[in-house]
Amino acid sequence: MNSVKIFFLEIVRAIAELHSFSETAAVLNCSQSNISYAVSEVEKYFGKKIFLRNRRGCQLTTEGATIVKKYLI
């Protein structure tokens, strides 16, 4: 069975609150590439895209919002 690291889930929760990969990286004191990797691993684990990204930040997809509500709140 595949697993996902708890820290990766914490990263997803932080992004959901901050709406920004770069701001999350700054708050958690890690690189933006680490943030992107964590999101990628969580998306692979759940088999769903979690965030919609654009120039102004990001927002949860419908599936992402469900995951955050079910597993991270």
Distance bins in CASP14 RR format, pairs under 12 A and 6 or more apart:
PFRMAT RR
TARGET T0000
AUTHOR 0000-0000-0000
RMODE 2
METHOD distances of the structure
MODEL  1
1 45 0 0 0 0 0 1 0 0 0 0 0
2 41 0 0 0 0 1 0 0 0 0 0 0
2 42 0 0 0 0 0 1 0 0 0 0 0
2 44 1 0 0 1 0 0 0 0 0 0 0
2 45 1 0 1 0 0 0 0 0 0 0 0
2 46 0 0 0 0 0 1 0 0 0 0 0
2 47 0 0 0 0 0 1 0 0 0 0 0
3 9 0 0 0 0 0 1 0 0 0 0 0
3 41 0 0 0 0 1 0 0 0 0 0 0
3 42 0 0 0 0 0 1 0 0 0 0 0
3 44 0 0 0 0 0 1 0 0 0 0 0
3 45 1 0 0 1 0 0 0 0 0 0 0
4 10 0 0 0 0 0 1 0 0 0 0 0
4 11 0 0 0 0 0 1 0 0 0 0 0
4 12 0 0 0 0 1 0 0 0 0 0 0
4 37 0 0 0 0 0 1 0 0 0 0 0
4 38 0 0 0 0 1 0 0 0 0 0 0
4 39 0 0 0 0 0 1 0 0 0 0 0
4 40 0 0 0 0 0 1 0 0 0 0 0
4 41 1 0 0 1 0 0 0 0 0 0 0
4 42 1 0 1 0 0 0 0 0 0 0 0
4 43 0 0 0 0 1 0 0 0 0 0 0
4 44 0 0 0 0 1 0 0 0 0 0 0
4 45 1 0 1 0 0 0 0 0 0 0 0
4 46 0 0 0 0 1 0 0 0 0 0 0
4 47 0 0 0 0 0 1 0 0 0 0 0
4 50 0 0 0 0 0 1 0 0 0 0 0
4 67 0 0 0 0 0 1 0 0 0 0 0
4 71 0 0 0 0 1 0 0 0 0 0 0
4 72 0 0 0 0 0 1 0 0 0 0 0
5 11 0 0 0 0 1 0 0 0 0 0 0
5 12 0 0 0 0 0 1 0 0 0 0 0
5 34 0 0 0 0 0 1 0 0 0 0 0
5 37 0 0 0 0 0 1 0 0 0 0 0
5 38 1 0 0 1 0 0 0 0 0 0 0
5 41 1 0 0 1 0 0 0 0 0 0 0
5 42 0 0 0 0 1 0 0 0 0 0 0
5 45 0 0 0 0 1 0 0 0 0 0 0
6 12 0 0 0 0 0 1 0 0 0 0 0
6 13 0 0 0 0 0 1 0 0 0 0 0
6 38 0 0 0 0 0 1 0 0 0 0 0
6 41 0 0 0 0 0 1 0 0 0 0 0
6 42 0 0 0 0 0 1 0 0 0 0 0
6 45 0 0 0 0 0 1 0 0 0 0 0
6 71 0 0 0 0 0 1 0 0 0 0 0
6 72 0 0 0 0 0 1 0 0 0 0 0
7 13 0 0 0 0 0 1 0 0 0 0 0
7 14 0 0 0 0 0 1 0 0 0 0 0
7 28 0 0 0 0 1 0 0 0 0 0 0
7 30 0 0 0 0 1 0 0 0 0 0 0
7 34 0 0 0 0 1 0 0 0 0 0 0
7 35 0 0 0 0 0 1 0 0 0 0 0
7 37 0 0 0 0 0 1 0 0 0 0 0
7 38 1 0 0 1 0 0 0 0 0 0 0
7 41 0 0 0 0 0 1 0 0 0 0 0
7 42 0 0 0 0 0 1 0 0 0 0 0
8 14 0 0 0 0 0 1 0 0 0 0 0
8 15 0 0 0 0 0 1 0 0 0 0 0
8 24 0 0 0 0 0 1 0 0 0 0 0
8 28 0 0 0 0 0 1 0 0 0 0 0
8 30 0 0 0 0 0 1 0 0 0 0 0
8 34 0 0 0 0 1 0 0 0 0 0 0
8 35 0 0 0 0 1 0 0 0 0 0 0
8 36 0 0 0 0 0 1 0 0 0 0 0
8 37 0 0 0 0 1 0 0 0 0 0 0
8 38 1 0 1 0 0 0 0 0 0 0 0
8 39 1 0 0 1 0 0 0 0 0 0 0
8 40 0 0 0 0 1 0 0 0 0 0 0
8 41 1 0 1 0 0 0 0 0 0 0 0
8 42 1 0 1 0 0 0 0 0 0 0 0
8 43 0 0 0 0 0 1 0 0 0 0 0
8 44 0 0 0 0 0 1 0 0 0 0 0
8 45 0 0 0 0 1 0 0 0 0 0 0
8 46 0 0 0 0 0 1 0 0 0 0 0
8 50 0 0 0 0 0 1 0 0 0 0 0
8 71 0 0 0 0 0 1 0 0 0 0 0
8 72 0 0 0 0 0 1 0 0 0 0 0
9 15 0 0 0 0 0 1 0 0 0 0 0
9 16 0 0 0 0 0 1 0 0 0 0 0
9 38 0 0 0 0 1 0 0 0 0 0 0
9 39 0 0 0 0 0 1 0 0 0 0 0
9 41 0 0 0 0 1 0 0 0 0 0 0
9 42 1 0 0 1 0 0 0 0 0 0 0
9 43 0 0 0 0 0 1 0 0 0 0 0
9 45 0 0 0 0 1 0 0 0 0 0 0
9 46 0 0 0 0 0 1 0 0 0 0 0
9 50 0 0 0 0 0 1 0 0 0 0 0
9 64 0 0 0 0 0 1 0 0 0 0 0
9 67 0 0 0 0 1 0 0 0 0 0 0
9 68 0 0 0 0 1 0 0 0 0 0 0
9 70 0 0 0 0 0 1 0 0 0 0 0
9 71 1 0 0 1 0 0 0 0 0 0 0
9 72 1 0 1 0 0 0 0 0 0 0 0
9 73 0 0 0 0 0 1 0 0 0 0 0
10 16 0 0 0 0 0 1 0 0 0 0 0
10 17 0 0 0 0 0 1 0 0 0 0 0
10 24 0 0 0 0 1 0 0 0 0 0 0
10 27 0 0 0 0 0 1 0 0 0 0 0
10 28 1 0 0 1 0 0 0 0 0 0 0
10 30 0 0 0 0 0 1 0 0 0 0 0
10 35 0 0 0 0 0 1 0 0 0 0 0
10 38 0 0 0 0 1 0 0 0 0 0 0
10 39 0 0 0 0 0 1 0 0 0 0 0
10 42 0 0 0 0 0 1 0 0 0 0 0
10 68 0 0 0 0 0 1 0 0 0 0 0
10 71 0 0 0 0 0 1 0 0 0 0 0
10 72 0 0 0 0 1 0 0 0 0 0 0
11 17 0 0 0 0 0 1 0 0 0 0 0
11 18 0 0 0 0 0 1 0 0 0 0 0
11 21 0 0 0 0 1 0 0 0 0 0 0
11 23 0 0 0 0 0 1 0 0 0 0 0
11 24 1 0 0 1 0 0 0 0 0 0 0
11 25 0 0 0 0 1 0 0 0 0 0 0
11 27 0 0 0 0 0 1 0 0 0 0 0
11 28 1 0 0 1 0 0 0 0 0 0 0
11 29 0 0 0 0 0 1 0 0 0 0 0
11 30 0 0 0 0 1 0 0 0 0 0 0
11 31 0 0 0 0 0 1 0 0 0 0 0
11 32 0 0 0 0 0 1 0 0 0 0 0
11 34 0 0 0 0 1 0 0 0 0 0 0
11 35 1 0 1 0 0 0 0 0 0 0 0
11 36 0 0 0 0 1 0 0 0 0 0 0
11 37 0 0 0 0 1 0 0 0 0 0 0
11 38 1 0 1 0 0 0 0 0 0 0 0
11 39 1 0 0 1 0 0 0 0 0 0 0
11 40 0 0 0 0 0 1 0 0 0 0 0
11 41 0 0 0 0 1 0 0 0 0 0 0
11 42 1 0 0 1 0 0 0 0 0 0 0
11 43 0 0 0 0 0 1 0 0 0 0 0
11 50 0 0 0 0 0 1 0 0 0 0 0
11 51 0 0 0 0 0 1 0 0 0 0 0
11 68 0 0 0 0 0 1 0 0 0 0 0
11 72 0 0 0 0 0 1 0 0 0 0 0
12 18 0 0 0 0 0 1 0 0 0 0 0
12 21 0 0 0 0 0 1 0 0 0 0 0
12 24 0 0 0 0 1 0 0 0 0 0 0
12 28 0 0 0 0 0 1 0 0 0 0 0
12 35 0 0 0 0 1 0 0 0 0 0 0
12 36 0 0 0 0 0 1 0 0 0 0 0
12 38 1 0 0 1 0 0 0 0 0 0 0
12 39 1 0 0 1 0 0 0 0 0 0 0
12 40 0 0 0 0 0 1 0 0 0 0 0
12 41 0 0 0 0 1 0 0 0 0 0 0
12 42 1 0 1 0 0 0 0 0 0 0 0
12 43 0 0 0 0 1 0 0 0 0 0 0
12 45 0 0 0 0 0 1 0 0 0 0 0
12 46 0 0 0 0 1 0 0 0 0 0 0
12 48 0 0 0 0 0 1 0 0 0 0 0
12 50 1 0 0 1 0 0 0 0 0 0 0
12 51 0 0 0 0 1 0 0 0 0 0 0
12 58 0 0 0 0 0 1 0 0 0 0 0
12 60 0 0 0 0 1 0 0 0 0 0 0
12 61 0 0 0 0 0 1 0 0 0 0 0
12 64 0 0 0 0 1 0 0 0 0 0 0
12 65 0 0 0 0 0 1 0 0 0 0 0
12 67 1 0 0 1 0 0 0 0 0 0 0
12 68 1 0 0 1 0 0 0 0 0 0 0
12 69 0 0 0 0 0 1 0 0 0 0 0
12 71 0 0 0 0 1 0 0 0 0 0 0
12 72 1 0 0 1 0 0 0 0 0 0 0
12 73 0 0 0 0 0 1 0 0 0 0 0
13 24 0 0 0 0 1 0 0 0 0 0 0
13 27 0 0 0 0 0 1 0 0 0 0 0
13 28 0 0 0 0 0 1 0 0 0 0 0
13 38 0 0 0 0 0 1 0 0 0 0 0
13 39 0 0 0 0 0 1 0 0 0 0 0
13 42 0 0 0 0 0 1 0 0 0 0 0
13 50 0 0 0 0 0 1 0 0 0 0 0
13 60 0 0 0 0 0 1 0 0 0 0 0
13 64 0 0 0 0 0 1 0 0 0 0 0
13 65 0 0 0 0 0 1 0 0 0 0 0
13 67 0 0 0 0 0 1 0 0 0 0 0
13 68 1 0 0 1 0 0 0 0 0 0 0
13 69 0 0 0 0 0 1 0 0 0 0 0
13 71 0 0 0 0 1 0 0 0 0 0 0
13 72 1 0 1 0 0 0 0 0 0 0 0
13 73 0 0 0 0 1 0 0 0 0 0 0
14 20 0 0 0 0 1 0 0 0 0 0 0
14 21 0 0 0 0 1 0 0 0 0 0 0
14 22 0 0 0 0 0 1 0 0 0 0 0
14 23 0 0 0 0 1 0 0 0 0 0 0
14 24 1 0 1 0 0 0 0 0 0 0 0
14 25 0 0 0 0 1 0 0 0 0 0 0
14 26 0 0 0 0 0 1 0 0 0 0 0
14 27 1 0 0 1 0 0 0 0 0 0 0
14 28 1 0 0 1 0 0 0 0 0 0 0
14 29 0 0 0 0 0 1 0 0 0 0 0
14 30 0 0 0 0 0 1 0 0 0 0 0
14 35 0 0 0 0 1 0 0 0 0 0 0
14 38 0 0 0 0 1 0 0 0 0 0 0
14 39 0 0 0 0 0 1 0 0 0 0 0
14 51 0 0 0 0 0 1 0 0 0 0 0
14 58 0 0 0 0 0 1 0 0 0 0 0
14 68 0 0 0 0 0 1 0 0 0 0 0
14 72 0 0 0 0 1 0 0 0 0 0 0
15 21 1 0 0 1 0 0 0 0 0 0 0
15 22 0 0 0 0 0 1 0 0 0 0 0
15 23 0 0 0 0 1 0 0 0 0 0 0
15 24 1 0 1 0 0 0 0 0 0 0 0
15 25 0 0 0 0 1 0 0 0 0 0 0
15 27 0 0 0 0 1 0 0 0 0 0 0
15 28 0 0 0 0 1 0 0 0 0 0 0
15 32 0 0 0 0 0 1 0 0 0 0 0
15 35 1 0 0 1 0 0 0 0 0 0 0
15 36 0 0 0 0 0 1 0 0 0 0 0
15 38 0 0 0 0 1 0 0 0 0 0 0
15 39 1 0 0 1 0 0 0 0 0 0 0
15 42 0 0 0 0 1 0 0 0 0 0 0
15 43 0 0 0 0 0 1 0 0 0 0 0
15 50 0 0 0 0 1 0 0 0 0 0 0
15 51 1 0 0 1 0 0 0 0 0 0 0
15 52 0 0 0 0 0 1 0 0 0 0 0
15 53 0 0 0 0 1 0 0 0 0 0 0
15 57 0 0 0 0 1 0 0 0 0 0 0
15 58 1 0 0 1 0 0 0 0 0 0 0
15 59 0 0 0 0 1 0 0 0 0 0 0
15 60 0 0 0 0 1 0 0 0 0 0 0
15 64 0 0 0 0 0 1 0 0 0 0 0
15 68 0 0 0 0 1 0 0 0 0 0 0
15 72 0 0 0 0 0 1 0 0 0 0 0
16 23 0 0 0 0 0 1 0 0 0 0 0
16 24 0 0 0 0 1 0 0 0 0 0 0
16 39 0 0 0 0 0 1 0 0 0 0 0
16 42 0 0 0 0 0 1 0 0 0 0 0
16 50 0 0 0 0 1 0 0 0 0 0 0
16 51 0 0 0 0 1 0 0 0 0 0 0
16 52 0 0 0 0 0 1 0 0 0 0 0
16 57 0 0 0 0 0 1 0 0 0 0 0
16 58 0 0 0 0 1 0 0 0 0 0 0
16 59 0 0 0 0 1 0 0 0 0 0 0
16 60 1 0 1 0 0 0 0 0 0 0 0
16 61 0 0 0 0 0 1 0 0 0 0 0
16 64 0 0 0 0 1 0 0 0 0 0 0
16 65 0 0 0 0 1 0 0 0 0 0 0
16 66 0 0 0 0 0 1 0 0 0 0 0
16 67 0 0 0 0 1 0 0 0 0 0 0
16 68 1 0 1 0 0 0 0 0 0 0 0
16 69 0 0 0 0 1 0 0 0 0 0 0
16 71 0 0 0 0 0 1 0 0 0 0 0
16 72 1 0 0 1 0 0 0 0 0 0 0
16 73 0 0 0 0 1 0 0 0 0 0 0
17 23 0 0 0 0 1 0 0 0 0 0 0
17 24 0 0 0 0 1 0 0 0 0 0 0
17 27 0 0 0 0 1 0 0 0 0 0 0
17 28 0 0 0 0 0 1 0 0 0 0 0
17 58 0 0 0 0 0 1 0 0 0 0 0
17 59 0 0 0 0 0 1 0 0 0 0 0
17 60 0 0 0 0 0 1 0 0 0 0 0
17 68 0 0 0 0 1 0 0 0 0 0 0
17 72 0 0 0 0 0 1 0 0 0 0 0
17 73 0 0 0 0 0 1 0 0 0 0 0
18 24 1 0 1 0 0 0 0 0 0 0 0
18 25 0 0 0 0 1 0 0 0 0 0 0
18 26 0 0 0 0 1 0 0 0 0 0 0
18 27 1 0 0 1 0 0 0 0 0 0 0
18 28 0 0 0 0 1 0 0 0 0 0 0
18 35 0 0 0 0 0 1 0 0 0 0 0
18 51 0 0 0 0 0 1 0 0 0 0 0
18 57 0 0 0 0 1 0 0 0 0 0 0
18 58 0 0 0 0 1 0 0 0 0 0 0
18 59 0 0 0 0 0 1 0 0 0 0 0
18 60 0 0 0 0 0 1 0 0 0 0 0
19 51 0 0 0 0 1 0 0 0 0 0 0
19 52 0 0 0 0 0 1 0 0 0 0 0
19 53 0 0 0 0 0 1 0 0 0 0 0
19 54 0 0 0 0 0 1 0 0 0 0 0
19 56 0 0 0 0 1 0 0 0 0 0 0
19 57 1 0 1 0 0 0 0 0 0 0 0
19 58 1 0 1 0 0 0 0 0 0 0 0
19 59 1 0 0 1 0 0 0 0 0 0 0
19 60 0 0 0 0 1 0 0 0 0 0 0
20 26 0 0 0 0 1 0 0 0 0 0 0
20 27 0 0 0 0 1 0 0 0 0 0 0
20 28 0 0 0 0 0 1 0 0 0 0 0
20 32 0 0 0 0 1 0 0 0 0 0 0
20 35 0 0 0 0 1 0 0 0 0 0 0
20 51 0 0 0 0 0 1 0 0 0 0 0
20 53 0 0 0 0 1 0 0 0 0 0 0
20 54 0 0 0 0 0 1 0 0 0 0 0
20 55 0 0 0 0 0 1 0 0 0 0 0
20 56 0 0 0 0 1 0 0 0 0 0 0
20 57 1 0 1 0 0 0 0 0 0 0 0
20 58 1 0 0 1 0 0 0 0 0 0 0
20 59 0 0 0 0 0 1 0 0 0 0 0
21 27 0 0 0 0 0 1 0 0 0 0 0
21 28 0 0 0 0 0 1 0 0 0 0 0
21 30 0 0 0 0 0 1 0 0 0 0 0
21 31 0 0 0 0 0 1 0 0 0 0 0
21 32 1 0 1 0 0 0 0 0 0 0 0
21 33 0 0 0 0 1 0 0 0 0 0 0
21 34 0 0 0 0 0 1 0 0 0 0 0
21 35 1 0 1 0 0 0 0 0 0 0 0
21 36 1 0 0 1 0 0 0 0 0 0 0
21 37 0 0 0 0 0 1 0 0 0 0 0
21 38 0 0 0 0 1 0 0 0 0 0 0
21 39 1 0 0 1 0 0 0 0 0 0 0
21 40 0 0 0 0 0 1 0 0 0 0 0
21 50 0 0 0 0 0 1 0 0 0 0 0
21 51 0 0 0 0 1 0 0 0 0 0 0
21 53 1 0 0 1 0 0 0 0 0 0 0
21 54 0 0 0 0 0 1 0 0 0 0 0
21 55 0 0 0 0 0 1 0 0 0 0 0
21 56 0 0 0 0 0 1 0 0 0 0 0
21 57 1 0 0 1 0 0 0 0 0 0 0
21 58 1 0 0 1 0 0 0 0 0 0 0
21 59 0 0 0 0 0 1 0 0 0 0 0
22 28 0 0 0 0 0 1 0 0 0 0 0
22 30 0 0 0 0 0 1 0 0 0 0 0
22 31 0 0 0 0 0 1 0 0 0 0 0
22 32 1 0 1 0 0 0 0 0 0 0 0
22 33 0 0 0 0 0 1 0 0 0 0 0
22 34 0 0 0 0 0 1 0 0 0 0 0
22 35 0 0 0 0 1 0 0 0 0 0 0
22 36 0 0 0 0 0 1 0 0 0 0 0
22 53 0 0 0 0 0 1 0 0 0 0 0
22 55 0 0 0 0 0 1 0 0 0 0 0
22 56 0 0 0 0 0 1 0 0 0 0 0
22 57 0 0 0 0 1 0 0 0 0 0 0
22 58 0 0 0 0 0 1 0 0 0 0 0
23 32 0 0 0 0 1 0 0 0 0 0 0
23 35 0 0 0 0 1 0 0 0 0 0 0
23 56 0 0 0 0 0 1 0 0 0 0 0
23 57 0 0 0 0 1 0 0 0 0 0 0
23 58 0 0 0 0 0 1 0 0 0 0 0
24 30 0 0 0 0 1 0 0 0 0 0 0
24 31 0 0 0 0 0 1 0 0 0 0 0
24 32 0 0 0 0 1 0 0 0 0 0 0
24 34 0 0 0 0 1 0 0 0 0 0 0
24 35 1 0 1 0 0 0 0 0 0 0 0
24 36 0 0 0 0 0 1 0 0 0 0 0
24 38 0 0 0 0 1 0 0 0 0 0 0
24 39 0 0 0 0 1 0 0 0 0 0 0
24 51 0 0 0 0 0 1 0 0 0 0 0
24 57 0 0 0 0 0 1 0 0 0 0 0
24 58 0 0 0 0 1 0 0 0 0 0 0
25 31 1 0 0 1 0 0 0 0 0 0 0
25 32 1 0 1 0 0 0 0 0 0 0 0
25 33 0 0 0 0 1 0 0 0 0 0 0
25 34 1 0 0 1 0 0 0 0 0 0 0
25 35 1 0 1 0 0 0 0 0 0 0 0
25 36 0 0 0 0 1 0 0 0 0 0 0
25 37 0 0 0 0 0 1 0 0 0 0 0
25 38 0 0 0 0 0 1 0 0 0 0 0
25 39 0 0 0 0 0 1 0 0 0 0 0
26 32 0 0 0 0 1 0 0 0 0 0 0
26 34 0 0 0 0 0 1 0 0 0 0 0
26 35 0 0 0 0 1 0 0 0 0 0 0
27 35 0 0 0 0 0 1 0 0 0 0 0
28 34 0 0 0 0 1 0 0 0 0 0 0
28 35 1 0 0 1 0 0 0 0 0 0 0
28 38 0 0 0 0 1 0 0 0 0 0 0
29 35 0 0 0 0 0 1 0 0 0 0 0
30 36 0 0 0 0 0 1 0 0 0 0 0
30 37 0 0 0 0 1 0 0 0 0 0 0
30 38 0 0 0 0 1 0 0 0 0 0 0
31 37 0 0 0 0 1 0 0 0 0 0 0
31 38 0 0 0 0 0 1 0 0 0 0 0
32 38 0 0 0 0 0 1 0 0 0 0 0
32 39 0 0 0 0 0 1 0 0 0 0 0
32 53 0 0 0 0 0 1 0 0 0 0 0
33 39 0 0 0 0 0 1 0 0 0 0 0
33 40 0 0 0 0 0 1 0 0 0 0 0
34 40 0 0 0 0 0 1 0 0 0 0 0
34 41 0 0 0 0 0 1 0 0 0 0 0
35 41 0 0 0 0 0 1 0 0 0 0 0
35 42 0 0 0 0 0 1 0 0 0 0 0
35 51 0 0 0 0 0 1 0 0 0 0 0
35 53 0 0 0 0 0 1 0 0 0 0 0
35 58 0 0 0 0 0 1 0 0 0 0 0
36 42 0 0 0 0 0 1 0 0 0 0 0
36 43 0 0 0 0 0 1 0 0 0 0 0
36 50 0 0 0 0 0 1 0 0 0 0 0
36 51 0 0 0 0 0 1 0 0 0 0 0
36 53 0 0 0 0 1 0 0 0 0 0 0
36 58 0 0 0 0 0 1 0 0 0 0 0
37 43 0 0 0 0 0 1 0 0 0 0 0
37 44 0 0 0 0 0 1 0 0 0 0 0
38 44 0 0 0 0 0 1 0 0 0 0 0
38 45 0 0 0 0 0 1 0 0 0 0 0
38 50 0 0 0 0 0 1 0 0 0 0 0
38 51 0 0 0 0 0 1 0 0 0 0 0
39 45 0 0 0 0 0 1 0 0 0 0 0
39 46 0 0 0 0 0 1 0 0 0 0 0
39 48 0 0 0 0 0 1 0 0 0 0 0
39 49 0 0 0 0 1 0 0 0 0 0 0
39 50 1 0 0 1 0 0 0 0 0 0 0
39 51 1 0 0 1 0 0 0 0 0 0 0
39 52 0 0 0 0 0 1 0 0 0 0 0
39 53 0 0 0 0 1 0 0 0 0 0 0
39 58 0 0 0 0 1 0 0 0 0 0 0
39 60 0 0 0 0 0 1 0 0 0 0 0
39 61 0 0 0 0 0 1 0 0 0 0 0
39 64 0 0 0 0 0 1 0 0 0 0 0
39 67 0 0 0 0 0 1 0 0 0 0 0
40 46 0 0 0 0 0 1 0 0 0 0 0
40 47 0 0 0 0 0 1 0 0 0 0 0
40 49 0 0 0 0 0 1 0 0 0 0 0
40 50 0 0 0 0 1 0 0 0 0 0 0
40 51 0 0 0 0 0 1 0 0 0 0 0
40 53 0 0 0 0 0 1 0 0 0 0 0
41 47 0 0 0 0 0 1 0 0 0 0 0
41 50 0 0 0 0 0 1 0 0 0 0 0
42 48 0 0 0 0 1 0 0 0 0 0 0
42 49 0 0 0 0 0 1 0 0 0 0 0
42 50 1 0 0 1 0 0 0 0 0 0 0
42 51 0 0 0 0 1 0 0 0 0 0 0
42 63 0 0 0 0 0 1 0 0 0 0 0
42 64 0 0 0 0 1 0 0 0 0 0 0
42 67 1 0 0 1 0 0 0 0 0 0 0
42 68 0 0 0 0 0 1 0 0 0 0 0
42 71 0 0 0 0 1 0 0 0 0 0 0
42 72 0 0 0 0 0 1 0 0 0 0 0
43 49 1 0 1 0 0 0 0 0 0 0 0
43 50 1 0 1 0 0 0 0 0 0 0 0
43 51 0 0 0 0 1 0 0 0 0 0 0
43 53 0 0 0 0 0 1 0 0 0 0 0
43 60 0 0 0 0 0 1 0 0 0 0 0
43 61 0 0 0 0 1 0 0 0 0 0 0
43 63 0 0 0 0 1 0 0 0 0 0 0
43 64 0 0 0 0 1 0 0 0 0 0 0
43 67 0 0 0 0 1 0 0 0 0 0 0
44 50 0 0 0 0 0 1 0 0 0 0 0
45 67 0 0 0 0 1 0 0 0 0 0 0
45 71 0 0 0 0 0 1 0 0 0 0 0
46 61 0 0 0 0 0 1 0 0 0 0 0
46 63 1 0 0 1 0 0 0 0 0 0 0
46 64 0 0 0 0 1 0 0 0 0 0 0
46 66 0 0 0 0 1 0 0 0 0 0 0
46 67 1 0 1 0 0 0 0 0 0 0 0
46 68 0 0 0 0 0 1 0 0 0 0 0
46 70 0 0 0 0 0 1 0 0 0 0 0
46 71 0 0 0 0 1 0 0 0 0 0 0
46 72 0 0 0 0 0 1 0 0 0 0 0
47 61 0 0 0 0 0 1 0 0 0 0 0
47 63 0 0 0 0 1 0 0 0 0 0 0
47 64 0 0 0 0 0 1 0 0 0 0 0
47 67 0 0 0 0 1 0 0 0 0 0 0
48 60 0 0 0 0 0 1 0 0 0 0 0
48 61 1 0 0 1 0 0 0 0 0 0 0
48 62 0 0 0 0 1 0 0 0 0 0 0
48 63 1 0 1 0 0 0 0 0 0 0 0
48 64 1 0 0 1 0 0 0 0 0 0 0
48 65 0 0 0 0 0 1 0 0 0 0 0
48 66 0 0 0 0 1 0 0 0 0 0 0
48 67 1 0 0 1 0 0 0 0 0 0 0
48 68 0 0 0 0 0 1 0 0 0 0 0
48 70 0 0 0 0 0 1 0 0 0 0 0
49 58 0 0 0 0 0 1 0 0 0 0 0
49 59 0 0 0 0 0 1 0 0 0 0 0
49 60 0 0 0 0 1 0 0 0 0 0 0
49 61 1 0 1 0 0 0 0 0 0 0 0
49 62 0 0 0 0 1 0 0 0 0 0 0
49 63 1 0 0 1 0 0 0 0 0 0 0
49 64 1 0 0 1 0 0 0 0 0 0 0
49 65 0 0 0 0 0 1 0 0 0 0 0
49 67 0 0 0 0 0 1 0 0 0 0 0
50 58 0 0 0 0 1 0 0 0 0 0 0
50 59 0 0 0 0 0 1 0 0 0 0 0
50 60 1 0 0 1 0 0 0 0 0 0 0
50 61 1 0 0 1 0 0 0 0 0 0 0
50 62 0 0 0 0 0 1 0 0 0 0 0
50 63 1 0 0 1 0 0 0 0 0 0 0
50 64 1 0 1 0 0 0 0 0 0 0 0
50 65 0 0 0 0 1 0 0 0 0 0 0
50 66 0 0 0 0 1 0 0 0 0 0 0
50 67 1 0 0 1 0 0 0 0 0 0 0
50 68 0 0 0 0 1 0 0 0 0 0 0
50 71 0 0 0 0 0 1 0 0 0 0 0
50 72 0 0 0 0 0 1 0 0 0 0 0
51 57 0 0 0 0 1 0 0 0 0 0 0
51 58 1 0 1 0 0 0 0 0 0 0 0
51 59 1 0 0 1 0 0 0 0 0 0 0
51 60 1 0 0 1 0 0 0 0 0 0 0
51 61 1 0 0 1 0 0 0 0 0 0 0
51 62 0 0 0 0 0 1 0 0 0 0 0
51 63 0 0 0 0 0 1 0 0 0 0 0
51 64 1 0 0 1 0 0 0 0 0 0 0
51 65 0 0 0 0 0 1 0 0 0 0 0
51 67 0 0 0 0 0 1 0 0 0 0 0
51 68 0 0 0 0 0 1 0 0 0 0 0
52 58 1 0 0 1 0 0 0 0 0 0 0
52 59 1 0 1 0 0 0 0 0 0 0 0
52 60 1 0 0 1 0 0 0 0 0 0 0
52 61 1 0 1 0 0 0 0 0 0 0 0
52 62 0 0 0 0 1 0 0 0 0 0 0
52 63 0 0 0 0 0 1 0 0 0 0 0
52 64 0 0 0 0 1 0 0 0 0 0 0
52 65 0 0 0 0 0 1 0 0 0 0 0
53 59 0 0 0 0 1 0 0 0 0 0 0
53 60 0 0 0 0 0 1 0 0 0 0 0
53 61 0 0 0 0 0 1 0 0 0 0 0
58 64 0 0 0 0 0 1 0 0 0 0 0
59 65 0 0 0 0 1 0 0 0 0 0 0
59 68 0 0 0 0 0 1 0 0 0 0 0
60 66 0 0 0 0 1 0 0 0 0 0 0
60 67 0 0 0 0 1 0 0 0 0 0 0
60 68 1 0 0 1 0 0 0 0 0 0 0
60 69 0 0 0 0 1 0 0 0 0 0 0
60 72 0 0 0 0 0 1 0 0 0 0 0
61 67 0 0 0 0 1 0 0 0 0 0 0
61 68 0 0 0 0 0 1 0 0 0 0 0
62 68 0 0 0 0 0 1 0 0 0 0 0
62 69 0 0 0 0 0 1 0 0 0 0 0
63 69 0 0 0 0 0 1 0 0 0 0 0
63 70 0 0 0 0 0 1 0 0 0 0 0
63 71 0 0 0 0 0 1 0 0 0 0 0
64 70 0 0 0 0 1 0 0 0 0 0 0
64 71 0 0 0 0 1 0 0 0 0 0 0
64 72 0 0 0 0 1 0 0 0 0 0 0
65 71 0 0 0 0 0 1 0 0 0 0 0
65 72 0 0 0 0 0 1 0 0 0 0 0
65 73 0 0 0 0 0 1 0 0 0 0 0
66 72 0 0 0 0 0 1 0 0 0 0 0
66 73 0 0 0 0 0 1 0 0 0 0 0
67 73 0 0 0 0 0 1 0 0 0 0 0
END
